[in-house]
Amino acid sequence: MTERDSTTGTDDPAAAVPPSARSDRSVRVAVPAALRFAPVARIAVSGLAIRLGFDVGDVEQLRLAVAAAANALVDQPSVEPAGELTVTATWDDRRFGADLLLTPPTVASETIERIERELRPLLSASLVADVAADGVRFSLDPTMQGDTGEGEPGAADTDAEGIGAATDAEMAAAQPELPNP
C-alpha cells in the first residue's frame, strides 16, 4: 500500500514530480556521430512512437524525416570524430517530440539549409521541424491536422507556413539512402 502524498493529496507518488521531469515521459539515446549509427535515431524514434500508439501514417512521416535529418547531421565535414548524436524523445497524451542534437553543436549553415530542403516534402500540419545550429527538433501533434472541407478531420493540404503536405510519392522519393553497417 502506498502512502498518501501530503503535497498532492493523491496516492500516486509520480504526481509529486512535474510532468516534464518524469522519466516515464522521455527516452534518451546517445550514439557516436557517425553515419553508420544514424539509423539508431530513426529506429528509436519510430519504434517508440508506434509503441505509444501514434498513427502508423504519422509515424512513417516522422521516421522518414528523422532518417533524413540524422543522416544529414552526421554526414557533414564539420562533425568531430569524437562527437555524439543524442536523440531525446518526449511525449504526453497527444504529442510526441524528438530532438536530434549534435555534441559539440557543429551544424554548418549549409547543412541547416540542406536539412530544411530535404525535410520540406516530409512535413505536414501535424509534423513540424525546427532546424538549428545544434540539431533538429521534431514535433508530432496529430490534433493539428486540417479539415478536408467535408467535416471529417484529415491532413491539411498546406501547413501554417504554406508548405505543402507530402504525398506518398514525395515521401518515398525523399527517403534517404541508408548506408550498410
Disulfide bonds with the S-S distance in Angstrom:
none
